[in-house]
Amino acid sequence: MFIDQLREAIEEEYKAYHFYKSMASLTKDPYWLDFIHHAMDDEKSHYEMFQQLHYMLKGSFVQSLRKPGPCDSLKACVKKAVRDELESAELYKVMLLQIPIREAYDPLFLAMHDETEHAIRFSMMYNAL
């Protein structure tokens, strides 16, 4: 079960990075761009940490990942981002309770914390748009 959840997390982090990259193209506001780029950097880091963890556990990386469709409305994409970030934080909390090896704790804890931070930032952004 943990491996299936880890695979899902890898896929979601990959999608989130590309989703935010698309979202960034919809604004020129440096304040919002800072929020979006911060989340993009974190999602890339989570993806890399989770891929490494998958390799440690299974001896392979997750392949054939799909990018999401592009954003066409900043407010709608920010709304989706809030929901996705909260769902990811919840998944990582569940996974923390099932970790099969000690090396899984830090990446999951960091990602759970970052996803919560992203949800707060994007909530603020959504309310201001």
Phi and psi in radians as a Rosetta constraint file:
Dihedral C 1 N 2 CA 2 C 2 CIRCULARHARMONIC -1.033 0.35
Dihedral N 2 CA 2 C 2 N 3 CIRCULARHARMONIC -0.745 0.35
Dihedral C 2 N 3 CA 3 C 3 CIRCULARHARMONIC -1.111 0.35
Dihedral N 3 CA 3 C 3 N 4 CIRCULARHARMONIC -0.712 0.35
Dihedral C 3 N 4 CA 4 C 4 CIRCULARHARMONIC -1.106 0.35
Dihedral N 4 CA 4 C 4 N 5 CIRCULARHARMONIC -0.728 0.35
Dihedral C 4 N 5 CA 5 C 5 CIRCULARHARMONIC -1.162 0.35
Dihedral N 5 CA 5 C 5 N 6 CIRCULARHARMONIC -0.664 0.35
Dihedral C 5 N 6 CA 6 C 6 CIRCULARHARMONIC -1.127 0.35
Dihedral N 6 CA 6 C 6 N 7 CIRCULARHARMONIC -0.736 0.35
Dihedral C 6 N 7 CA 7 C 7 CIRCULARHARMONIC -1.061 0.35
Dihedral N 7 CA 7 C 7 N 8 CIRCULARHARMONIC -0.760 0.35
Dihedral C 7 N 8 CA 8 C 8 CIRCULARHARMONIC -1.064 0.35
Dihedral N 8 CA 8 C 8 N 9 CIRCULARHARMONIC -0.743 0.35
Dihedral C 8 N 9 CA 9 C 9 CIRCULARHARMONIC -1.089 0.35
Dihedral N 9 CA 9 C 9 N 10 CIRCULARHARMONIC -0.737 0.35
Dihedral C 9 N 10 CA 10 C 10 CIRCULARHARMONIC -1.067 0.35
Dihedral N 10 CA 10 C 10 N 11 CIRCULARHARMONIC -0.806 0.35
Dihedral C 10 N 11 CA 11 C 11 CIRCULARHARMONIC -1.088 0.35
Dihedral N 11 CA 11 C 11 N 12 CIRCULARHARMONIC -0.744 0.35
Dihedral C 11 N 12 CA 12 C 12 CIRCULARHARMONIC -1.201 0.35
Dihedral N 12 CA 12 C 12 N 13 CIRCULARHARMONIC -0.650 0.35
Dihedral C 12 N 13 CA 13 C 13 CIRCULARHARMONIC -1.154 0.35
Dihedral N 13 CA 13 C 13 N 14 CIRCULARHARMONIC -0.691 0.35
Dihedral C 13 N 14 CA 14 C 14 CIRCULARHARMONIC -1.091 0.35
Dihedral N 14 CA 14 C 14 N 15 CIRCULARHARMONIC -0.826 0.35
Dihedral C 14 N 15 CA 15 C 15 CIRCULARHARMONIC -1.102 0.35
Dihedral N 15 CA 15 C 15 N 16 CIRCULARHARMONIC -0.742 0.35
Dihedral C 15 N 16 CA 16 C 16 CIRCULARHARMONIC -1.072 0.35
Dihedral N 16 CA 16 C 16 N 17 CIRCULARHARMONIC -0.763 0.35
Dihedral C 16 N 17 CA 17 C 17 CIRCULARHARMONIC -0.983 0.35
Dihedral N 17 CA 17 C 17 N 18 CIRCULARHARMONIC -0.855 0.35
Dihedral C 17 N 18 CA 18 C 18 CIRCULARHARMONIC -1.245 0.35
Dihedral N 18 CA 18 C 18 N 19 CIRCULARHARMONIC -0.562 0.35
Dihedral C 18 N 19 CA 19 C 19 CIRCULARHARMONIC -1.104 0.35
Dihedral N 19 CA 19 C 19 N 20 CIRCULARHARMONIC -0.798 0.35
Dihedral C 19 N 20 CA 20 C 20 CIRCULARHARMONIC -1.212 0.35
Dihedral N 20 CA 20 C 20 N 21 CIRCULARHARMONIC -0.570 0.35
Dihedral C 20 N 21 CA 21 C 21 CIRCULARHARMONIC -1.075 0.35
Dihedral N 21 CA 21 C 21 N 22 CIRCULARHARMONIC -0.752 0.35
Dihedral C 21 N 22 CA 22 C 22 CIRCULARHARMONIC -1.157 0.35
Dihedral N 22 CA 22 C 22 N 23 CIRCULARHARMONIC -0.724 0.35
Dihedral C 22 N 23 CA 23 C 23 CIRCULARHARMONIC -1.080 0.35
Dihedral N 23 CA 23 C 23 N 24 CIRCULARHARMONIC -0.664 0.35
Dihedral C 23 N 24 CA 24 C 24 CIRCULARHARMONIC -1.089 0.35
Dihedral N 24 CA 24 C 24 N 25 CIRCULARHARMONIC -0.473 0.35
Dihedral C 24 N 25 CA 25 C 25 CIRCULARHARMONIC -1.278 0.35
Dihedral N 25 CA 25 C 25 N 26 CIRCULARHARMONIC -0.144 0.35
Dihedral C 25 N 26 CA 26 C 26 CIRCULARHARMONIC -1.659 0.35
Dihedral N 26 CA 26 C 26 N 27 CIRCULARHARMONIC -0.008 0.35
Dihedral C 26 N 27 CA 27 C 27 CIRCULARHARMONIC -2.477 0.35
Dihedral N 27 CA 27 C 27 N 28 CIRCULARHARMONIC 2.667 0.35
Dihedral C 27 N 28 CA 28 C 28 CIRCULARHARMONIC -2.000 0.35
Dihedral N 28 CA 28 C 28 N 29 CIRCULARHARMONIC -0.030 0.35
Dihedral C 28 N 29 CA 29 C 29 CIRCULARHARMONIC -1.175 0.35
Dihedral N 29 CA 29 C 29 N 30 CIRCULARHARMONIC 2.055 0.35
Dihedral C 29 N 30 CA 30 C 30 CIRCULARHARMONIC -1.090 0.35
Dihedral N 30 CA 30 C 30 N 31 CIRCULARHARMONIC -0.526 0.35
Dihedral C 30 N 31 CA 31 C 31 CIRCULARHARMONIC -1.147 0.35
Dihedral N 31 CA 31 C 31 N 32 CIRCULARHARMONIC -0.837 0.35
Dihedral C 31 N 32 CA 32 C 32 CIRCULARHARMONIC -1.227 0.35
Dihedral N 32 CA 32 C 32 N 33 CIRCULARHARMONIC -0.652 0.35
Dihedral C 32 N 33 CA 33 C 33 CIRCULARHARMONIC -1.070 0.35
Dihedral N 33 CA 33 C 33 N 34 CIRCULARHARMONIC -0.640 0.35
Dihedral C 33 N 34 CA 34 C 34 CIRCULARHARMONIC -1.084 0.35
Dihedral N 34 CA 34 C 34 N 35 CIRCULARHARMONIC -0.762 0.35
Dihedral C 34 N 35 CA 35 C 35 CIRCULARHARMONIC -1.041 0.35
Dihedral N 35 CA 35 C 35 N 36 CIRCULARHARMONIC -0.836 0.35
Dihedral C 35 N 36 CA 36 C 36 CIRCULARHARMONIC -1.150 0.35
Dihedral N 36 CA 36 C 36 N 37 CIRCULARHARMONIC -0.810 0.35
Dihedral C 36 N 37 CA 37 C 37 CIRCULARHARMONIC -1.146 0.35
Dihedral N 37 CA 37 C 37 N 38 CIRCULARHARMONIC -0.627 0.35
Dihedral C 37 N 38 CA 38 C 38 CIRCULARHARMONIC -1.047 0.35
Dihedral N 38 CA 38 C 38 N 39 CIRCULARHARMONIC -0.812 0.35
Dihedral C 38 N 39 CA 39 C 39 CIRCULARHARMONIC -1.134 0.35
Dihedral N 39 CA 39 C 39 N 40 CIRCULARHARMONIC -0.717 0.35
Dihedral C 39 N 40 CA 40 C 40 CIRCULARHARMONIC -1.019 0.35
Dihedral N 40 CA 40 C 40 N 41 CIRCULARHARMONIC -0.821 0.35
Dihedral C 40 N 41 CA 41 C 41 CIRCULARHARMONIC -1.063 0.35
Dihedral N 41 CA 41 C 41 N 42 CIRCULARHARMONIC -0.755 0.35
Dihedral C 41 N 42 CA 42 C 42 CIRCULARHARMONIC -1.123 0.35
Dihedral N 42 CA 42 C 42 N 43 CIRCULARHARMONIC -0.757 0.35
Dihedral C 42 N 43 CA 43 C 43 CIRCULARHARMONIC -1.088 0.35
Dihedral N 43 CA 43 C 43 N 44 CIRCULARHARMONIC -0.686 0.35
Dihedral C 43 N 44 CA 44 C 44 CIRCULARHARMONIC -1.105 0.35
Dihedral N 44 CA 44 C 44 N 45 CIRCULARHARMONIC -0.739 0.35
Dihedral C 44 N 45 CA 45 C 45 CIRCULARHARMONIC -1.121 0.35
Dihedral N 45 CA 45 C 45 N 46 CIRCULARHARMONIC -0.761 0.35
Dihedral C 45 N 46 CA 46 C 46 CIRCULARHARMONIC -1.064 0.35
Dihedral N 46 CA 46 C 46 N 47 CIRCULARHARMONIC -0.791 0.35
Dihedral C 46 N 47 CA 47 C 47 CIRCULARHARMONIC -0.977 0.35
Dihedral N 47 CA 47 C 47 N 48 CIRCULARHARMONIC -0.833 0.35
Dihedral C 47 N 48 CA 48 C 48 CIRCULARHARMONIC -1.147 0.35
Dihedral N 48 CA 48 C 48 N 49 CIRCULARHARMONIC -0.733 0.35
Dihedral C 48 N 49 CA 49 C 49 CIRCULARHARMONIC -1.120 0.35
Dihedral N 49 CA 49 C 49 N 50 CIRCULARHARMONIC -0.731 0.35
Dihedral C 49 N 50 CA 50 C 50 CIRCULARHARMONIC -1.233 0.35
Dihedral N 50 CA 50 C 50 N 51 CIRCULARHARMONIC -0.634 0.35
Dihedral C 50 N 51 CA 51 C 51 CIRCULARHARMONIC -1.096 0.35
Dihedral N 51 CA 51 C 51 N 52 CIRCULARHARMONIC -0.733 0.35
Dihedral C 51 N 52 CA 52 C 52 CIRCULARHARMONIC -1.110 0.35
Dihedral N 52 CA 52 C 52 N 53 CIRCULARHARMONIC -0.728 0.35
Dihedral C 52 N 53 CA 53 C 53 CIRCULARHARMONIC -1.112 0.35
Dihedral N 53 CA 53 C 53 N 54 CIRCULARHARMONIC -0.729 0.35
Dihedral C 53 N 54 CA 54 C 54 CIRCULARHARMONIC -1.063 0.35
Dihedral N 54 CA 54 C 54 N 55 CIRCULARHARMONIC -0.717 0.35
Dihedral C 54 N 55 CA 55 C 55 CIRCULARHARMONIC -1.113 0.35
Dihedral N 55 CA 55 C 55 N 56 CIRCULARHARMONIC -0.714 0.35
Dihedral C 55 N 56 CA 56 C 56 CIRCULARHARMONIC -1.071 0.35
Dihedral N 56 CA 56 C 56 N 57 CIRCULARHARMONIC -0.660 0.35
Dihedral C 56 N 57 CA 57 C 57 CIRCULARHARMONIC -1.505 0.35
Dihedral N 57 CA 57 C 57 N 58 CIRCULARHARMONIC -0.596 0.35
Dihedral C 57 N 58 CA 58 C 58 CIRCULARHARMONIC -2.084 0.35
Dihedral N 58 CA 58 C 58 N 59 CIRCULARHARMONIC -0.209 0.35
Dihedral C 58 N 59 CA 59 C 59 CIRCULARHARMONIC 1.341 0.35
Dihedral N 59 CA 59 C 59 N 60 CIRCULARHARMONIC 0.291 0.35
Dihedral C 59 N 60 CA 60 C 60 CIRCULARHARMONIC -2.647 0.35
Dihedral N 60 CA 60 C 60 N 61 CIRCULARHARMONIC 2.828 0.35
Dihedral C 60 N 61 CA 61 C 61 CIRCULARHARMONIC -1.736 0.35
Dihedral N 61 CA 61 C 61 N 62 CIRCULARHARMONIC 2.688 0.35
Dihedral C 61 N 62 CA 62 C 62 CIRCULARHARMONIC -1.317 0.35
Dihedral N 62 CA 62 C 62 N 63 CIRCULARHARMONIC 2.219 0.35
Dihedral C 62 N 63 CA 63 C 63 CIRCULARHARMONIC -1.963 0.35
Dihedral N 63 CA 63 C 63 N 64 CIRCULARHARMONIC 3.080 0.35
Dihedral C 63 N 64 CA 64 C 64 CIRCULARHARMONIC 0.983 0.35
Dihedral N 64 CA 64 C 64 N 65 CIRCULARHARMONIC 0.875 0.35
Dihedral C 64 N 65 CA 65 C 65 CIRCULARHARMONIC -1.473 0.35
Dihedral N 65 CA 65 C 65 N 66 CIRCULARHARMONIC 2.540 0.35
Dihedral C 65 N 66 CA 66 C 66 CIRCULARHARMONIC -1.897 0.35
Dihedral N 66 CA 66 C 66 N 67 CIRCULARHARMONIC 2.408 0.35
Dihedral C 66 N 67 CA 67 C 67 CIRCULARHARMONIC -1.432 0.35
Dihedral N 67 CA 67 C 67 N 68 CIRCULARHARMONIC 2.611 0.35
Dihedral C 67 N 68 CA 68 C 68 CIRCULARHARMONIC -1.355 0.35
Dihedral N 68 CA 68 C 68 N 69 CIRCULARHARMONIC 2.926 0.35
Dihedral C 68 N 69 CA 69 C 69 CIRCULARHARMONIC -1.182 0.35
Dihedral N 69 CA 69 C 69 N 70 CIRCULARHARMONIC 2.823 0.35
Dihedral C 69 N 70 CA 70 C 70 CIRCULARHARMONIC -1.269 0.35
Dihedral N 70 CA 70 C 70 N 71 CIRCULARHARMONIC 2.752 0.35
Dihedral C 70 N 71 CA 71 C 71 CIRCULARHARMONIC -1.375 0.35
Dihedral N 71 CA 71 C 71 N 72 CIRCULARHARMONIC 2.492 0.35
Dihedral C 71 N 72 CA 72 C 72 CIRCULARHARMONIC -2.185 0.35
Dihedral N 72 CA 72 C 72 N 73 CIRCULARHARMONIC -0.211 0.35
Dihedral C 72 N 73 CA 73 C 73 CIRCULARHARMONIC -2.380 0.35
Dihedral N 73 CA 73 C 73 N 74 CIRCULARHARMONIC 2.080 0.35
Dihedral C 73 N 74 CA 74 C 74 CIRCULARHARMONIC -1.018 0.35
Dihedral N 74 CA 74 C 74 N 75 CIRCULARHARMONIC -0.834 0.35
Dihedral C 74 N 75 CA 75 C 75 CIRCULARHARMONIC -1.099 0.35
Dihedral N 75 CA 75 C 75 N 76 CIRCULARHARMONIC -0.751 0.35
Dihedral C 75 N 76 CA 76 C 76 CIRCULARHARMONIC -1.132 0.35
Dihedral N 76 CA 76 C 76 N 77 CIRCULARHARMONIC -0.671 0.35
Dihedral C 76 N 77 CA 77 C 77 CIRCULARHARMONIC -1.227 0.35
Dihedral N 77 CA 77 C 77 N 78 CIRCULARHARMONIC -0.653 0.35
Dihedral C 77 N 78 CA 78 C 78 CIRCULARHARMONIC -1.148 0.35
Dihedral N 78 CA 78 C 78 N 79 CIRCULARHARMONIC -0.704 0.35
Dihedral C 78 N 79 CA 79 C 79 CIRCULARHARMONIC -1.046 0.35
Dihedral N 79 CA 79 C 79 N 80 CIRCULARHARMONIC -0.787 0.35
Dihedral C 79 N 80 CA 80 C 80 CIRCULARHARMONIC -1.100 0.35
Dihedral N 80 CA 80 C 80 N 81 CIRCULARHARMONIC -0.690 0.35
Dihedral C 80 N 81 CA 81 C 81 CIRCULARHARMONIC -1.070 0.35
Dihedral N 81 CA 81 C 81 N 82 CIRCULARHARMONIC -0.718 0.35
Dihedral C 81 N 82 CA 82 C 82 CIRCULARHARMONIC -1.038 0.35
Dihedral N 82 CA 82 C 82 N 83 CIRCULARHARMONIC -0.850 0.35
Dihedral C 82 N 83 CA 83 C 83 CIRCULARHARMONIC -1.085 0.35
Dihedral N 83 CA 83 C 83 N 84 CIRCULARHARMONIC -0.805 0.35
Dihedral C 83 N 84 CA 84 C 84 CIRCULARHARMONIC -1.098 0.35
Dihedral N 84 CA 84 C 84 N 85 CIRCULARHARMONIC -0.716 0.35
Dihedral C 84 N 85 CA 85 C 85 CIRCULARHARMONIC -1.128 0.35
Dihedral N 85 CA 85 C 85 N 86 CIRCULARHARMONIC -0.735 0.35
Dihedral C 85 N 86 CA 86 C 86 CIRCULARHARMONIC -1.159 0.35
Dihedral N 86 CA 86 C 86 N 87 CIRCULARHARMONIC -0.683 0.35
Dihedral C 86 N 87 CA 87 C 87 CIRCULARHARMONIC -1.131 0.35
Dihedral N 87 CA 87 C 87 N 88 CIRCULARHARMONIC -0.687 0.35
Dihedral C 87 N 88 CA 88 C 88 CIRCULARHARMONIC -1.141 0.35
Dihedral N 88 CA 88 C 88 N 89 CIRCULARHARMONIC -0.749 0.35
Dihedral C 88 N 89 CA 89 C 89 CIRCULARHARMONIC -1.040 0.35
Dihedral N 89 CA 89 C 89 N 90 CIRCULARHARMONIC -0.704 0.35
Dihedral C 89 N 90 CA 90 C 90 CIRCULARHARMONIC -1.130 0.35
Dihedral N 90 CA 90 C 90 N 91 CIRCULARHARMONIC -0.757 0.35
Dihedral C 90 N 91 CA 91 C 91 CIRCULARHARMONIC -1.048 0.35
Dihedral N 91 CA 91 C 91 N 92 CIRCULARHARMONIC -0.774 0.35
Dihedral C 91 N 92 CA 92 C 92 CIRCULARHARMONIC -1.175 0.35
Dihedral N 92 CA 92 C 92 N 93 CIRCULARHARMONIC -0.580 0.35
Dihedral C 92 N 93 CA 93 C 93 CIRCULARHARMONIC -1.101 0.35
Dihedral N 93 CA 93 C 93 N 94 CIRCULARHARMONIC -0.789 0.35
Dihedral C 93 N 94 CA 94 C 94 CIRCULARHARMONIC -1.091 0.35
Dihedral N 94 CA 94 C 94 N 95 CIRCULARHARMONIC -0.774 0.35
Dihedral C 94 N 95 CA 95 C 95 CIRCULARHARMONIC -1.107 0.35
Dihedral N 95 CA 95 C 95 N 96 CIRCULARHARMONIC -0.621 0.35
Dihedral C 95 N 96 CA 96 C 96 CIRCULARHARMONIC -1.026 0.35
Dihedral N 96 CA 96 C 96 N 97 CIRCULARHARMONIC -0.550 0.35
Dihedral C 96 N 97 CA 97 C 97 CIRCULARHARMONIC -1.385 0.35
Dihedral N 97 CA 97 C 97 N 98 CIRCULARHARMONIC -0.112 0.35
Dihedral C 97 N 98 CA 98 C 98 CIRCULARHARMONIC -2.134 0.35
Dihedral N 98 CA 98 C 98 N 99 CIRCULARHARMONIC 0.195 0.35
Dihedral C 98 N 99 CA 99 C 99 CIRCULARHARMONIC -0.989 0.35
Dihedral N 99 CA 99 C 99 N 100 CIRCULARHARMONIC 2.279 0.35
Dihedral C 99 N 100 CA 100 C 100 CIRCULARHARMONIC -1.487 0.35
Dihedral N 100 CA 100 C 100 N 101 CIRCULARHARMONIC -0.353 0.35
Dihedral C 100 N 101 CA 101 C 101 CIRCULARHARMONIC -2.457 0.35
Dihedral N 101 CA 101 C 101 N 102 CIRCULARHARMONIC 2.637 0.35
Dihedral C 101 N 102 CA 102 C 102 CIRCULARHARMONIC -1.009 0.35
Dihedral N 102 CA 102 C 102 N 103 CIRCULARHARMONIC -0.604 0.35
Dihedral C 102 N 103 CA 103 C 103 CIRCULARHARMONIC -1.114 0.35
Dihedral N 103 CA 103 C 103 N 104 CIRCULARHARMONIC -0.241 0.35
Dihedral C 103 N 104 CA 104 C 104 CIRCULARHARMONIC -1.420 0.35
Dihedral N 104 CA 104 C 104 N 105 CIRCULARHARMONIC -0.362 0.35
Dihedral C 104 N 105 CA 105 C 105 CIRCULARHARMONIC -1.093 0.35
Dihedral N 105 CA 105 C 105 N 106 CIRCULARHARMONIC -0.955 0.35
Dihedral C 105 N 106 CA 106 C 106 CIRCULARHARMONIC -1.040 0.35
Dihedral N 106 CA 106 C 106 N 107 CIRCULARHARMONIC -0.864 0.35
Dihedral C 106 N 107 CA 107 C 107 CIRCULARHARMONIC -1.055 0.35
Dihedral N 107 CA 107 C 107 N 108 CIRCULARHARMONIC -0.682 0.35
Dihedral C 107 N 108 CA 108 C 108 CIRCULARHARMONIC -1.213 0.35
Dihedral N 108 CA 108 C 108 N 109 CIRCULARHARMONIC -0.728 0.35
Dihedral C 108 N 109 CA 109 C 109 CIRCULARHARMONIC -1.118 0.35
Dihedral N 109 CA 109 C 109 N 110 CIRCULARHARMONIC -0.801 0.35
Dihedral C 109 N 110 CA 110 C 110 CIRCULARHARMONIC -1.060 0.35
Dihedral N 110 CA 110 C 110 N 111 CIRCULARHARMONIC -0.789 0.35
Dihedral C 110 N 111 CA 111 C 111 CIRCULARHARMONIC -1.131 0.35
Dihedral N 111 CA 111 C 111 N 112 CIRCULARHARMONIC -0.740 0.35
Dihedral C 111 N 112 CA 112 C 112 CIRCULARHARMONIC -1.043 0.35
Dihedral N 112 CA 112 C 112 N 113 CIRCULARHARMONIC -0.783 0.35
Dihedral C 112 N 113 CA 113 C 113 CIRCULARHARMONIC -1.098 0.35
Dihedral N 113 CA 113 C 113 N 114 CIRCULARHARMONIC -0.825 0.35
Dihedral C 113 N 114 CA 114 C 114 CIRCULARHARMONIC -1.082 0.35
Dihedral N 114 CA 114 C 114 N 115 CIRCULARHARMONIC -0.724 0.35
Dihedral C 114 N 115 CA 115 C 115 CIRCULARHARMONIC -1.108 0.35
Dihedral N 115 CA 115 C 115 N 116 CIRCULARHARMONIC -0.669 0.35
Dihedral C 115 N 116 CA 116 C 116 CIRCULARHARMONIC -1.136 0.35
Dihedral N 116 CA 116 C 116 N 117 CIRCULARHARMONIC -0.741 0.35
Dihedral C 116 N 117 CA 117 C 117 CIRCULARHARMONIC -1.074 0.35
Dihedral N 117 CA 117 C 117 N 118 CIRCULARHARMONIC -0.754 0.35
Dihedral C 117 N 118 CA 118 C 118 CIRCULARHARMONIC -1.063 0.35
Dihedral N 118 CA 118 C 118 N 119 CIRCULARHARMONIC -0.750 0.35
Dihedral C 118 N 119 CA 119 C 119 CIRCULARHARMONIC -1.052 0.35
Dihedral N 119 CA 119 C 119 N 120 CIRCULARHARMONIC -0.695 0.35
Dihedral C 119 N 120 CA 120 C 120 CIRCULARHARMONIC -1.145 0.35
Dihedral N 120 CA 120 C 120 N 121 CIRCULARHARMONIC -0.825 0.35
Dihedral C 120 N 121 CA 121 C 121 CIRCULARHARMONIC -1.074 0.35
Dihedral N 121 CA 121 C 121 N 122 CIRCULARHARMONIC -0.802 0.35
Dihedral C 121 N 122 CA 122 C 122 CIRCULARHARMONIC -1.221 0.35
Dihedral N 122 CA 122 C 122 N 123 CIRCULARHARMONIC -0.525 0.35
Dihedral C 122 N 123 CA 123 C 123 CIRCULARHARMONIC -1.110 0.35
Dihedral N 123 CA 123 C 123 N 124 CIRCULARHARMONIC -0.775 0.35
Dihedral C 123 N 124 CA 124 C 124 CIRCULARHARMONIC -1.071 0.35
Dihedral N 124 CA 124 C 124 N 125 CIRCULARHARMONIC -0.764 0.35
Dihedral C 124 N 125 CA 125 C 125 CIRCULARHARMONIC -1.074 0.35
Dihedral N 125 CA 125 C 125 N 126 CIRCULARHARMONIC -0.818 0.35
Dihedral C 125 N 126 CA 126 C 126 CIRCULARHARMONIC -1.026 0.35
Dihedral N 126 CA 126 C 126 N 127 CIRCULARHARMONIC -0.776 0.35
Dihedral C 126 N 127 CA 127 C 127 CIRCULARHARMONIC -1.188 0.35
Dihedral N 127 CA 127 C 127 N 128 CIRCULARHARMONIC -0.411 0.35
Dihedral C 127 N 128 CA 128 C 128 CIRCULARHARMONIC -1.553 0.35
Dihedral N 128 CA 128 C 128 N 129 CIRCULARHARMONIC -0.343 0.35
